[in-house]
Amino acid sequence: MELTFRDNVRPSDRDHVRRIVAASGFFTAAEIDVAVELVDERFAKGSPSGYEFVFAEQEGRVIGYACYGEIACTVASYDLYWIAVEPGLRRRGLGRQLMQLVESRIAQRGGRKVYAETSSRPLYDATREFYLRCGYRESARFPDFYAVGDAKVVYEKTLTRGC
Amino acid sequence: MELTFRDNVRPSDRDHVRRIVAASGFFTAAEIDVAVELVDERFAKGSPSGYEFVFAEQEGRVIGYACYGEIACTVASYDLYWIAVEPGLRRRGLGRQLMQLVESRIAQRGGRKVYAETSSRPLYDATREFYLRCGYRESARFPDFYAVGDAKVVYEKTLTRGC
């Protein structure tokens, strides 16, 4: 498949993000709204919003994206807020490519740490394995964070020069 | 000293928050701006902003405050974003009173977990001791989070009924 990647955000990305995040089956309605709000924030405020995006397109169709940004009041730490790929197109390394692109963008900006968080629920087993495969380590676990029995797991990666 | 506490936010609180947070000596210019932005957000959007406040007043003067809010996409987890007391009025249990008030408000809303974060730097030794005295436990530590050598330390407390 021929893939292209872009950083700029377009008004239509609102719908692409909603479609991809909703189709993933991993997120609640409230979480989907948050994903779309970040696109709106970026579109309204530009770079000062603190949200950066990478979109993956195949023949003009957005099939995956990632959203990241510098963590306020830190020197070089970044959060990976979202990474999602269209369900039918998983297991082809697209998530990995998006991740590598995000990390290289962060490294270019002088970033040193990347954090990503997800849930301890079995639904997110593949997500947690994905972070580990991408070289992240589990750096914290907060029991009962999302709900009773649903912990927040935080992953962390230290970027090296030229990463 | 006769203390009163209030939850409602007034336009003048912007300046009170800036004064108290700046005078504390604990926060950078960027962090002070964030503290004031949360007041603005609350004033502009009301409760949907997600930011709740408690102000402590003595003879009409705001001498301390706390800001907290439910964490998006969680069932009953809250962040304590800010807690600060005028420097000349510390060591009188005011921080503790603010904390207890915040925790009782959170418990009234059905909250179960409270999280607070601070830095590992020696400047924040008293802050970390304060959380421990208030019954919080250190639940995570992220090395080099704020900057190289400056870890983020996360404290957590599980509220019990009637707390």
Contacts between the chains, C-beta under 8 A, distances in Angstrom:
chain1	res1	chain2	res2	distance
A	28	B	73	6.8
A	30	B	72	7.1
A	30	B	73	5.5
A	31	B	73	5.2
A	34	B	72	6.2
A	34	B	73	6.7
A	71	B	145	7.9
A	72	B	30	7.1
A	72	B	34	6.2
A	73	B	28	6.8
A	73	B	30	5.5
A	73	B	31	5.2
A	73	B	34	6.7
A	73	B	146	7.0
A	74	B	145	6.3
A	74	B	146	5.1
A	74	B	147	7.0
A	75	B	146	6.7
A	75	B	147	4.0
A	75	B	148	7.5
A	76	B	147	7.4
A	77	B	144	7.9
A	77	B	145	5.6
A	77	B	146	7.4
A	112	B	144	7.2
A	112	B	148	7.7
A	113	B	144	6.3
A	113	B	145	6.8
A	115	B	142	7.6
A	139	B	140	7.3
A	139	B	142	6.0
A	140	B	139	7.3
A	140	B	140	3.5
A	140	B	141	7.8
A	140	B	142	6.8
A	140	B	154	7.1
A	141	B	140	7.8
A	142	B	115	7.5
A	142	B	139	6.0
A	142	B	140	6.8
A	142	B	154	7.6
A	142	B	156	6.8
A	144	B	77	7.9
A	144	B	112	7.1
A	144	B	113	6.3
A	144	B	158	7.6
A	145	B	71	7.9
A	145	B	74	6.3
A	145	B	77	5.6
A	145	B	113	6.8
A	146	B	73	7.0
A	146	B	74	5.1
A	146	B	75	6.7
A	146	B	77	7.4
A	147	B	74	7.0
A	147	B	75	4.1
A	147	B	76	7.5
A	148	B	75	7.5
A	148	B	112	7.7
A	154	B	140	7.1
A	154	B	142	7.6
A	156	B	142	6.8
A	158	B	144	7.6
